[in-house]
Amino acid sequence: MEKIILGLVGMAVAISFPLHSLQAAFFTQEKKLKSLPDLVESIAPGVVNLQVTSNPSKEVLPWGAELDDLFKYFGLPNTMFPRQVRPEKLDARGSGFVIDETGYVVTNAHVVAYADTIVAILHNEVRLKAKLIGKDSKYDIALLKVEPNQNFRPLPLGDSDKIRIAEEVIAIGNPFGLQNTVTKGIISAKHRTIGFGPFDDFIQTDAAINPGNSGGPMFNRKGEVIGVNAANQRSGQGIGFAIPINTVKNIEPDLKKYGRVLRQWLGIVGGSVTNYVDESALGIAEGVLVANLIKDGPASRAGVKFGDVIMGADGETIKTKYDLQKMIEKNKGSKIPRKIVLKIFRDRKEILKHVQLEIVPKDEELPPGYDYI
């Protein structure tokens, strides 16, 4: 009888709490978040519209390298290749966002790749001249600088390692020049590889990302930037990609200090074996085929030769060119030369070569048109 009475008392206590009170407790976290209109209104002052102008008149090779540089490096006559001349004036648009009070702005490297002048337009139409501080094409991130202005507001940066699938996200940018366009969606996937480069690690979203959105922020419901809008899948709708904000945090110090990401290299040009020759002819199915070497470069001095296949590095198996690039990238940001041991396949035998890496020279110091490792 006592148990029955206690049970009835428990039921009475539970019933005495209205259902709406339980619902209110359950959604406490949601109530702490701003409404979407309020959130977007608070974010807008940190987003900029970028107008990029290029006044080239520089003759380039079909794949983009400047002819004068190539001829100068190899001592070739300047009539060997067909010429392409960039237009007299090339205008491009993109997006960016302010990351601190001093006026540093993040955008995509491809937005400002050939920029001669860059103008940042704030949400209230205030125009500020922007200077390119540094960029890295492998990560597709660029750092700009504008003069501090009371009209912009730095955006808080979140932690992209903590994002979750199906989390709600918002993107702001300037697609087709339509300033401060807002789109909403969810995180569809993480760590996507889309064939952009060796360090692919994209956030996939169904929030609309169109031309002109590039470089704009993707942020969560807390108003924290978790990604940099970068690309969309042209053949399908509802598939867009953003660069994780932690990637920006990782390389921003180098861009600010050196104007580029300070990385080390072997001094070779190479590619995955499967892209070059038949397995039966070479005697190996995977690895990186050395197609060229920089004279007196780290690999050349260590005895690496044209036609070698790099199949391992410091105990790690190397199957593709991207594997090798990622392995070497672990030492980026360091000025201290690193020694690595390469496992090489040569004349159907495995040999080891000890290579001391060096800092990659600046782009203008290298023959153009190659993807060096």
VOTORZA-411237 format. One line per 8 residues: their letters; for each residue x negated, y, z of N, C-alpha, C. Coordinates in steps of 0.001 Angstrom, whole numbers. Atoms other than C-alpha are relative to their C-alpha. Layout:
REM residues N
A = X:Y:Z:X:Y:Z:X:Y:Z | ...
This chain:
REM residues 373
MEKIILGL = -830:-1208:0:0:0:0:-859:1252:0 | 919:-1149:-78:-2888:2324:835:-607:301:-1353 | 589:-178:1328:-4432:1729:-2614:980:653:-940 | -1028:-578:876:-1146:2562:-4303:147:1483:268 | -150:-1415:-373:-845:5837:-2371:-1170:814:-532 | 1181:-712:491:-4426:6818:-3238:66:181:-1508 | -124:-90:1446:-3782:6050:-6897:984:1075:-401 | -1013:-1014:315:-675:8202:-6916:-517:1400:273
VGMAVAIS = 590:-1306:-319:-2557:11048:-5244:-955:425:-1099 | 944:-307:1078:-5293:10825:-7923:721:458:-1238 | -772:-382:1183:-2694:10972:-10658:580:1389:166 | -599:-1313:-251:-1064:13977:-9051:-1027:1100:-152 | 1061:-999:121:-4386:15811:-8833:-331:249:-1458 | 320:-138:1415:-5136:15096:-12490:1072:771:-729 | -1105:-674:685:-1685:16227:-13564:49:1469:364 | -67:-1392:-456:-2040:19421:-11522:-907:918:-799
FPLHSLQA = 870:-802:860:-4820:20580:-13905:603:28:-1391 | -618:-98:1327:-3176:21866:-17103:-970:-459:-1085 | 803:475:1122:-4393:20412:-20405:-840:1110:-591 | 749:-1106:606:-5415:23838:-21660:-1248:342:791 | 1201:-251:-803:-7871:24130:-18743:-1117:-958:-388 | 995:981:427:-9594:20925:-19800:-561:356:-1364 | 447:-409:1329:-9721:22149:-23389:-945:1189:91 | 847:-1186:-158:-11188:25451:-22238:-1392:-394:460
AFFTQEKK = 1307:451:-477:-13954:23641:-20381:-782:-688:-1111 | 652:744:1084:-14660:21429:-23382:-610:928:-1037 | 456:-913:1048:-15051:24399:-25722:-727:1225:562 | 719:-1125:-606:-17028:26621:-23335:-1148:468:-877 | 1144:-342:832:-20081:26451:-25585:441:775:-1231 | -489:-677:1195:-18050:27470:-28634:376:1435:308 | -440:-1350:-347:-16651:30483:-26789:-1180:936:212 | 1172:-838:-202:-20171:31697:-26066:-540:540:-1315
LKSLPDLV = 484:-420:1306:-20847:32008:-29784:827:1160:-524 | -711:-1110:624:-19969:35152:-31691:904:-525:-1108 | -792:339:1172:-17245:35046:-34286:-878:187:-1230 | 817:-112:1206:-18606:34680:-37810:-122:1439:-491 | 145:-1400:435:-17774:38288:-38795:-948:797:891 | 891:-721:-916:-19513:39600:-35656:-1451:-452:-181 | 1346:536:175:-22485:37319:-36211:-651:561:-1258 | 543:-506:1263:-22956:38355:-39837:-294:1492:101
ESIAPGVV = 200:-1443:-169:-22586:42007:-38878:-1284:287:769 | 1220:-209:-790:-25413:41646:-36357:-1253:-413:-766 | 1139:497:772:-27659:39809:-38844:-348:918:-1166 | 174:-765:1247:-27171:42096:-41876:-1139:1019:33 | 1090:-988:0:-29614:44857:-40741:-1399:-602:-131 | 1310:632:139:-32450:42300:-40871:-251:-606:-1363 | 118:584:1337:-31815:41168:-44454:-267:1105:-1015 | 333:-1014:1005:-33332:43052:-47402:208:-554:-1405
NLQVTSNP = -94:300:1432:-32676:43099:-51124:-1318:435:-623 | 1297:-321:591:-35953:42972:-53056:134:257:-1492 | 88:-318:1421:-36418:44677:-56401:-1475:-26:-383 | 1392:227:383:-39613:43541:-58086:-195:414:-1448 | 303:-455:1356:-41130:45237:-61128:-1415:-398:-366 | 1312:367:518:-44001:43940:-63214:-245:766:-1282 | 392:-735:1199:-45758:46136:-65776:-1290:-608:-529 | 1200:758:294:-48143:43631:-67277:-826:478:-1157
SKEVLPWG = 797:-143:1213:-49292:43968:-70859:-1259:-826:113 | 1126:928:-69:-51602:41095:-69982:347:-1223:-835 | -246:1160:835:-51950:38292:-72496:-266:-1255:815 | 110:1209:-795:-51393:34878:-71006:101:-1222:-888 | -155:1275:683:-51666:31268:-72055:1433:-483:173 | -1369:479:-112:-48425:29359:-72593:371:-487:1390 | -330:480:-1345:-48714:27883:-69077:-247:1056:1065 | 26:-1095:-953:-49301:31275:-67469:-1353:538:384
AELDDLFK = 1326:-499:-363:-53071:31654:-67078:-381:1173:-900 | 393:-1159:784:-54510:34967:-68203:-1178:-353:-908 | 1010:358:995:-56576:34619:-71368:-1374:560:325 | 1295:-627:-249:-59282:37068:-70421:-796:-769:1051 | 683:747:-1051:-60059:35059:-67270:-583:-1300:-540 | 451:1277:541:-60314:31800:-69178:-1202:174:-915 | 1105:-237:933:-62527:33188:-71930:-1274:383:756 | 1152:-471:-769:-64781:34883:-69398:-680:-1168:722
YFGLPNTM = 562:1105:-780:-65218:31720:-67344:-761:-986:-882 | 610:1012:853:-65997:29361:-70218:-843:580:-1136 | 754:-613:1072:-67598:31884:-72589:537:-357:-1371 | -630:391:1258:-65115:31036:-75340:419:1227:-802 | -541:-1095:808:-64053:33220:-78282:1475:200:329 | -1370:-270:-440:-60754:34933:-77553:1053:-232:-1078 | -977:316:1047:-59020:33510:-80631:382:-1477:8 | -179:1453:2:-58864:29858:-79591:1427:-440:304
FPRQVRPE = -1318:439:-432:-55373:29776:-78086:1072:988:-455 | -1095:-918:312:-51966:31185:-79090:278:895:1193 | -196:-958:-1076:-51166:34279:-77085:1481:219:289 | -1327:-426:-411:-48085:35167:-75136:-181:1275:808 | 108:-1262:-719:-47587:38721:-73914:1234:170:862 | -1145:-236:-867:-45437:39336:-70895:672:1305:-422 | -710:-1214:402:-42752:41988:-71480:-627:1245:610 | 553:-1263:-501:-43708:45639:-71025:477:283:1420
KLDARGSG = -523:-208:-1341:-41452:45757:-67987:894:-1176:360 | -768:1155:-426:-40064:42809:-66075:563:278:1383 | -654:-238:-1281:-37524:43314:-63307:554:-1309:547 | -532:1198:-653:-36617:40602:-60830:628:405:1327 | -652:-255:-1279:-34435:40442:-57759:-117:-1222:895 | 38:1076:-970:-34641:38411:-54627:448:523:1347 | -398:-371:-1347:-34014:38516:-50909:-1173:-203:949 | 1011:165:-1026:-36061:38666:-47741:602:350:1341
FVIDETGY = -507:-370:-1321:-35740:39234:-44019:-1148:465:889 | 982:-622:-892:-37550:41248:-41349:-239:-912:1196 | 303:916:-1103:-39367:39216:-38693:-580:691:1233 | 436:-713:-1207:-40777:41883:-36374:174:1503:-166 | -253:-1443:-21:-40534:45544:-35406:-974:790:-852 | 1002:-744:769:-43681:46509:-37316:280:-11:-1500 | -404:-42:1402:-42017:45736:-40652:-465:-1147:-870 | 347:1165:820:-43241:42308:-41753:1271:-672:-513
VVTNAHVV = -1161:588:677:-40843:40698:-44222:-410:-1323:-640 | 242:1313:613:-40670:37047:-45315:881:-156:-1233 | -756:327:1202:-39585:35982:-48802:-658:-1206:-663 | 630:1083:765:-40397:33324:-51419:-1156:541:-828 | 1142:-412:822:-43741:33477:-53228:411:194:-1453 | -368:-128:1418:-42032:32980:-56590:762:1285:-292 | -714:-1270:194:-39983:36148:-56042:-975:1122:-336 | 965:-1095:159:-43118:38330:-55951:-1257:-451:-743
AYADTIVA = 1184:609:626:-45469:36167:-58050:-762:964:-896 | 679:-898:941:-46215:38827:-60691:294:1467:321 | -458:-1338:-371:-45183:41924:-58747:-1089:1052:-111 | 833:-1200:-51:-46744:45301:-59419:561:969:1030 | -653:-817:-1023:-44206:47186:-57306:1149:-795:609 | -1082:680:-720:-41785:45888:-54677:739:1036:835 | -837:-897:-795:-38907:47858:-53185:959:-842:830 | -926:681:-896:-36992:46589:-50153:1179:927:271
ILHNEVRL = -1212:-796:-206:-33410:47844:-49973:739:-564:1208 | -658:441:-1223:-31803:47692:-46540:1512:-72:-191 | -1451:207:79:-28161:46919:-45786:767:1296:-224 | -676:-1300:145:-27318:50644:-45745:-558:806:-1174 | 528:-581:1242:-29030:51331:-49111:-1292:803:180 | 1299:-646:-192:-32189:52806:-47535:-1056:-810:-757 | 1013:666:829:-35081:52023:-49908:-1386:211:612 | 1341:-59:-573:-38549:51201:-48566:-985:-689:-936
KAKLIGKD = 1030:619:824:-41719:50512:-50519:-637:-1138:782 | 574:1174:-664:-43072:47045:-49721:-1354:-345:-601 | 1337:405:431:-46656:45836:-49894:-146:-1504:194 | 253:1433:-117:-47637:42227:-50577:-1221:-226:888 | 1083:287:-933:-49747:41016:-47646:-667:-1328:-322 | 554:1312:321:-50178:37386:-48618:1077:-918:-539 | -970:970:522:-48547:34464:-50408:-676:-1351:-191 | 495:1347:250:-48897:30734:-50866:1007:-726:-877
SKYDIALL = -914:616:958:-47398:29039:-53913:347:-1437:368 | -284:1397:-358:-47648:25517:-52477:1143:-101:1001 | -1129:-37:-930:-45270:26434:-49656:1113:933:-491 | -939:-972:558:-43502:29117:-51752:438:1026:1040 | -279:-1016:-1016:-43753:31668:-48940:-912:1197:-232 | 774:-1240:107:-44860:35310:-49158:321:890:1189 | -159:-943:-1106:-45365:37945:-46477:-187:1413:-533 | 43:-1391:433:-44590:41596:-47220:-64:900:1223
KVEPNQNF = 32:-981:-1091:-44947:44769:-45155:670:1273:-471 | -613:-1305:234:-42725:47833:-45049:-275:869:1216 | 197:-898:-1133:-43085:50892:-42874:1124:-194:1013 | -1045:156:-1017:-41249:50557:-39537:1122:1009:-216 | -1156:-850:267:-37742:51976:-39844:1115:-351:970 | -1062:221:-977:-34909:52427:-37383:1230:-667:-613 | -1166:572:668:-32471:51132:-39991:-65:-1519:-138 | 32:1460:81:-33737:47537:-39928:-110:-616:1385
RPLPLGDS = 17:721:-1266:-33488:44944:-37201:-659:-1363:-215 | 653:1308:154:-35907:41980:-36878:950:-1131:382 | -857:1146:-279:-34188:38611:-36926:-723:-1013:885 | 621:1031:-849:-34831:35983:-34235:-231:-1280:-796 | 333:1237:695:-36526:32825:-35491:312:-1194:894 | -364:1185:-754:-35148:29470:-34406:-1051:-1090:-106 | 886:1165:53:-36693:26007:-34245:603:-1002:-979 | -576:875:1028:-36079:24060:-37447:-211:-1481:302
DKIRIAEE = 171:1406:-380:-37330:20853:-35810:1207:-520:788 | -1136:397:-838:-34178:20856:-33675:1336:13:-736 | -1262:-41:734:-31588:21229:-36431:575:-1409:-134 | -681:1289:74:-29005:18467:-36818:853:-74:-1264 | -860:217:1154:-27156:16981:-39765:1429:402:368 | -1381:-483:-146:-23682:18573:-40166:101:1272:840 | -17:-1279:-717:-24699:21637:-38142:406:1111:-964 | -489:-1090:839:-22983:24764:-39455:-1101:1041:-220
VIAIGNPF = 1006:-1010:328:-25233:27274:-41239:607:1074:-895 | -437:-1139:810:-24818:30651:-42917:-1197:520:-774 | 1064:-572:836:-26872:32101:-45775:402:1400:-428 | -230:-1362:482:-27196:35788:-46631:-1067:311:-1036 | 957:-354:1041:-28810:37055:-49796:623:911:-1027 | -427:-924:1050:-28420:38969:-53005:104:-722:-1341 | -113:730:1263:-27341:36499:-55711:479:907:-1119 | -349:-808:1173:-27214:38163:-59123:52:1495:335
GLQNTVTK = 31:-1407:-378:-27970:41476:-57379:1165:441:855 | -1155:-333:-841:-24788:41324:-55279:-458:-6:1453 | 671:-144:-1291:-26195:42650:-52018:834:-532:1155 | -591:513:-1235:-25483:40988:-48660:1181:-929:-248 | -1009:1034:224:-23470:38094:-50057:-171:-1093:1055 | 23:981:-1080:-22562:35643:-47287:655:-1298:-469 | -584:1313:273:-21993:31913:-47794:-177:-883:1225 | 16:863:-1180:-21284:29212:-45247:36:-1462:-424
GIISAKHR = -24:1428:282:-21864:25474:-45155:-544:-775:1180 | 598:830:-1041:-23497:22685:-43219:-1368:-496:-463 | 1248:668:356:-26879:21002:-43098:360:-1393:-504 | -356:1281:616:-26452:18087:-45473:-1067:-1068:228 | 1104:944:-191:-29881:16500:-44987:-1248:768:411 | 1283:-588:-385:-33389:17132:-43644:-1129:-734:-720 | 1225:600:552:-36899:16472:-44967:186:-491:-1437 | -217:365:1395:-35828:16419:-48601:-1251:264:-835
TIGFGPFD = 1059:-169:986:-38441:15947:-51330:658:187:-1355 | -679:-294:1269:-37398:17556:-54618:-977:170:-1156 | 983:-71:1076:-40631:17445:-56613:-563:1381:-236 | 529:-1358:153:-41571:21083:-56028:-1512:25:153 | 1437:-34:-253:-45028:20407:-54644:-391:-1023:1045 | 504:1033:-912:-47189:18368:-52288:574:79:1402 | -447:-164:-1376:-45645:19777:-49130:1514:155:89 | -1461:-14:-24:-41957:19301:-49933:519:-464:1355
DFIQTDAA = -637:377:-1265:-39939:19251:-46722:1209:914:168 | -1094:-959:82:-36663:20972:-47501:1195:-388:868 | -1318:173:-606:-33427:21446:-45608:1019:47:-1137 | -1047:-8:1026:-30507:20505:-47855:1295:522:607 | -1250:-581:-483:-27249:22441:-47516:1023:74:-1120 | -1031:-225:1007:-23921:22819:-49259:432:1464:-41 | -236:-1446:103:-23908:26584:-48595:-525:475:-1349 | 374:-437:1350:-24032:28302:-51987:-1290:812:30
INPGNSGG = 1263:-721:170:-27567:29404:-52919:-193:203:-1495 | 57:-330:1423:-27738:31174:-56272:-1215:871:-305 | 1111:-889:351:-30396:33133:-58222:146:1357:684 | -46:-1244:-768:-31260:36176:-56126:102:-255:1491 | -10:403:-1405:-30675:34308:-52855:-1399:-363:483 | 1339:465:-351:-34307:33190:-52952:-681:952:974 | 707:-798:-990:-36199:34387:-49897:868:484:1135 | -912:-438:-1053:-33107:35182:-47847:61:-996:1143
PMFNRKGE = -31:881:-1161:-32428:33709:-44405:1182:-962:2 | -1071:910:-387:-30416:30649:-43497:-23:-42:1521 | 17:-50:-1455:-29335:30926:-39888:1118:-847:597 | -976:833:-696:-27420:28910:-37325:1047:869:686 | -1097:-743:-635:-24372:29889:-35282:-476:860:1166 | 560:-857:-1041:-26645:31406:-32639:-616:1264:-584 | 612:-1157:638:-27939:33911:-35195:-1494:-124:-164 | 1434:234:158:-31404:32326:-35378:-295:-481:-1416
VIGVNAAN = 403:451:1332:-33156:31937:-38721:-627:-1385:122 | 549:1359:-38:-33797:28238:-39314:-609:-401:-1342 | 551:342:1303:-34760:28342:-42991:-62:1187:-932 | 125:-1017:1046:-35730:30400:-46031:622:-577:-1269 | -676:491:1199:-33357:29942:-48970:-977:-21:-1167 | 1037:135:1021:-35418:28668:-51872:504:-434:-1359 | -364:568:1303:-33607:26739:-54595:1376:-626:63 | -1240:761:102:-30420:25138:-55823:-143:-1053:-1086
QRSGQGIG = 1:1055:1011:-29698:22037:-57852:885:447:-1152 | -758:-584:1104:-28669:23434:-61218:1018:-960:-597 | -891:969:625:-27055:20220:-62394:1173:-401:887 | -1096:355:-896:-24758:19965:-59383:344:1143:924 | -439:-1047:-904:-22706:22235:-57173:-68:-500:1438 | 25:367:-1404:-22963:22318:-53412:-1288:-645:457 | 1301:537:-406:-26629:21342:-53306:-1027:1121:-56 | 1011:-1044:-91:-29068:23992:-52114:-1092:-426:962
FAIPINTV = 1147:390:-819:-32441:23881:-50396:-628:1222:665 | 670:-1060:-755:-34220:25949:-47765:-1286:-548:606 | 1280:358:-616:-37782:25926:-46430:141:152:1515 | -133:-103:-1455:-37844:25170:-42667:-764:1201:554 | 631:-1202:-551:-38639:28266:-40612:-1283:-344:754 | 1239:376:-687:-41284:26316:-38665:-1188:-46:-952 | 1066:-84:1003:-43278:26118:-41902:-517:1430:-83 | 380:-1419:31:-43254:29929:-41996:-825:345:1233
KNIEPDLK = 737:-274:-1239:-44366:30114:-38365:-1419:-566:-73 | 1280:698:74:-47197:27719:-39166:-1019:734:-863 | 953:-617:934:-48710:29658:-42078:-32:1524:85 | -63:-1472:-81:-47737:33247:-41197:-1284:638:538 | 1250:-611:-468:-50930:33921:-39166:-1071:76:-1088 | 980:-12:1093:-53102:32960:-42168:351:1050:-1042 | -422:-984:1006:-51054:35068:-44586:-285:1414:494 | 215:-1330:-573:-51331:38037:-42254:-1493:338:83
KYGRVLRQ = 1425:-250:-218:-55075:37637:-41620:-828:-82:-1272 | 844:249:1178:-56432:36325:-44930:689:290:-1331 | -734:-219:1244:-53705:37034:-47481:313:-1287:-735 | -249:1323:589:-53493:33304:-48229:-104:-1033:1108 | 180:1082:-962:-53365:29973:-46453:-1427:-505:-124 | 1401:423:-14:-56899:29051:-45453:-38:-1530:40 | 33:1460:54:-57209:25455:-46625:-1335:-470:-573 | 1249:570:491:-60132:23163:-47429:281:-900:-1202
WLGIVGGS = -207:776:1225:-60707:21143:-50584:-1164:-924:-301 | 1040:888:517:-62659:18410:-52355:-705:611:-1201 | 557:-571:1226:-63211:20464:-55487:176:-920:-1188 | -278:875:1141:-61571:18062:-57917:1343:367:-624 | -1307:0:645:-58742:17979:-60416:361:-1461:-184 | -367:1406:92:-56847:14728:-60241:1493:-196:-15 | -1413:333:20:-53538:12979:-60484:203:-1456:344 | -321:1385:-334:-51774:9787:-59527:-367:-912:-1164
VTNYVDES = 467:947:1018:-53165:6774:-61394:1084:-305:-1024 | -1089:388:905:-49773:5895:-62856:312:1063:-1043 | -241:-1072:967:-49656:9255:-64627:-1053:37:-1103 | 1122:-111:926:-52893:8636:-66505:-227:-1240:-860 | 418:1192:748:-53695:5068:-67469:808:-1220:418 | -651:1262:-296:-52334:1561:-67566:-771:-727:1097 | 617:686:-1140:-52972:-464:-64414:-978:-1084:-438 | 852:1109:434:-54433:-3410:-66287:-1332:483:-557
ALGIAEGV = 1236:-538:571:-56990:-1203:-68024:-941:493:1090 | 824:-582:-1056:-58184:415:-64803:-334:-1014:1087 | 239:999:-1029:-57854:-2534:-62462:540:383:1355 | -597:-437:-1257:-55924:-643:-59775:1319:702:-313 | -1352:-497:293:-52265:353:-59512:301:1331:670 | -309:-1220:-752:-52354:3221:-57000:-1278:748:342 | 1139:-825:-355:-54623:6080:-56029:-17:1279:-802 | 153:-1277:705:-55837:9419:-57347:-1194:-90:-938
LVANLIKD = 1054:45:1010:-57814:9415:-60575:-680:1358:-90 | 764:-1245:112:-60578:12045:-60650:-138:346:-1475 | -1:-400:1408:-60012:13845:-63958:-1034:1080:-287 | 1012:-1047:177:-62499:16670:-63383:-573:358:1359 | 638:-439:-1242:-64894:18017:-60777:-554:1404:-173 | 642:-1309:-16:-66004:21518:-59871:-1499:-211:189 | 1449:144:-88:-69724:21751:-60468:-490:521:1347 | 542:-333:-1322:-71580:21802:-57139:1090:131:1059
GPASRAGV = -1059:21:-1001:-68259:21356:-55341:-238:-1102:1014 | 216:998:-1050:-67916:19195:-52199:-37:-1434:-514 | -47:1379:501:-66945:16001:-54061:-1168:-302:-924 | 1106:185:939:-69545:16474:-56779:-1315:-218:741 | 1241:128:-771:-72350:16928:-54246:-67:-1323:757 | -34:1259:-755:-71208:13804:-52394:-129:-1222:-897 | 183:1119:906:-71545:11679:-55513:1270:-553:-607 | -1243:403:663:-67914:11408:-56581:-140:292:-1490
KFGDVIMG = 171:-145:1444:-67719:10951:-60360:1335:38:-741 | -1146:19:906:-65308:11518:-63205:429:-1451:-235 | -500:1356:208:-63078:8443:-63547:127:-822:1260 | -190:687:-1277:-63320:7426:-59890:1483:36:387 | -1358:7:-550:-60069:6466:-58185:-103:50:1519 | 0:-133:-1460:-59626:7703:-54610:1184:-802:533 | -1047:894:-491:-57682:4971:-52823:205:93:1509 | -152:-176:-1436:-58205:6005:-49197:-813:1180:487
ADGETIKT = 732:-1125:-597:-59358:8861:-46968:143:-69:1511 | 21:97:-1463:-60370:8613:-43313:940:-1080:528 | -801:1129:-464:-58633:5276:-42982:1444:7:-461 | -1372:-80:499:-55386:6439:-44587:50:-474:-1452 | -189:450:1376:-54123:4753:-47739:484:1159:-862 | -383:-1061:934:-53881:7172:-50664:618:-649:-1237 | -697:572:1154:-51275:6151:-53233:209:1022:-1111 | -306:-1045:983:-50565:9483:-54932:-827:1247:270
KYDLQKMI = 663:-1299:-142:-52028:12924:-55462:550:744:1213 | -606:-694:-1132:-49560:14285:-52905:-487:-563:1331 | 540:596:-1229:-50814:11810:-50284:-1347:627:351 | 1337:-558:-222:-54349:13158:-50717:91:1460:419 | -147:-1411:-341:-53237:16790:-50607:528:175:1423 | -555:-96:-1351:-51208:16244:-47442:-1045:-362:1047 | 1030:421:-935:-54101:14473:-45771:-1014:1126:226 | 970:-1093:-110:-56510:17338:-46507:637:1221:661
EKNKGSKI = -706:-1168:-535:-53873:19925:-45527:24:19:1521 | -14:61:-1463:-54060:18743:-41917:-1030:936:617 | 1072:-838:-534:-57179:20892:-41541:159:1459:-389 | -181:-1389:431:-55662:24114:-42899:-88:936:1197 | 115:-999:-1049:-56288:27285:-40933:-1330:-29:726 | 1292:123:-676:-59732:26117:-39806:-1133:399:-935 | 1182:-379:772:-62982:27672:-40990:-1138:-1001:189 | 1043:983:-276:-64956:24727:-39635:93:-1120:-1029
PRKIVLKI = -37:1058:1015:-65861:22366:-42511:222:-1370:639 | -335:1321:-519:-64461:18903:-41972:-628:-1078:-875 | 554:1122:753:-66159:15678:-42980:1041:-1109:-87 | -906:1119:172:-64037:12906:-44444:-707:-1112:-770 | 541:1159:710:-64779:9428:-45759:1020:-441:-1042 | -867:425:1085:-63301:8594:-49146:-290:-1449:-368 | 137:1348:554:-62662:5012:-50209:284:105:-1498 | -76:-215:1450:-63284:4975:-53955:-73:-1330:-752
FRDRKEIL = 27:1157:897:-62586:2386:-56640:-756:408:-1258 | 847:-332:1159:-65341:2471:-59279:-545:-1306:-599 | 478:1211:688:-66204:-187:-61863:522:-1268:679 | -688:1137:-622:-63709:-2522:-60172:-613:-418:1340 | 540:240:-1330:-65538:-2244:-56847:394:1154:924 | -309:-1027:-990:-64752:-366:-53633:-1290:523:617 | 1164:-625:-631:-67336:2109:-52337:484:1126:905 | -331:-1102:-901:-67389:4789:-49637:-863:1210:-319
KHVQLEIV = 732:-1249:190:-68389:8436:-50070:366:957:1139 | -207:-958:-1084:-68848:10910:-47215:-23:1412:-590 | -142:-1329:609:-67626:14357:-48248:234:1045:1083 | -244:-1124:-898:-67903:17618:-46334:852:1025:-736 | -925:-929:641:-64895:19741:-47237:-488:1434:146 | 315:-1429:-62:-65193:23473:-47886:1286:805:-162 | -1142:-890:185:-62838:26441:-47878:245:205:-1492 | -340:-217:1409:-61008:26751:-51193:-303:1448:-378
PKDEELPP = 221:-1382:453:-62243:29808:-53137:1331:682:-319 | -1204:-736:378:-59740:32527:-53944:380:-349:-1437 | -509:369:1327:-57574:31971:-57020:-795:652:-1121 | 685:-728:1066:-59393:34628:-59009:-1436:-485:-218 | 1359:520:129:-62696:32808:-58440:-41:-1369:-682 | -84:1335:590:-61481:29582:-60081:531:62:-1426 | -599:78:1334:-60725:28598:-63686:1510:-144:145 | -1457:34:-166:-56988:29200:-64097:630:-1213:-670
GYDYI = -787:1020:676:-54355:26667:-65031:-113:-1400:567 | 167:1335:-569:-55324:23756:-62751:541:-47:1428 | -417:229:-1381:-53938:22290:-59537:-1135:-739:690 | 1194:569:-614:-57070:21738:-57482:332:-720:1304 | -121:730:-1265:-57448:19321:-54597:-1280:202:797
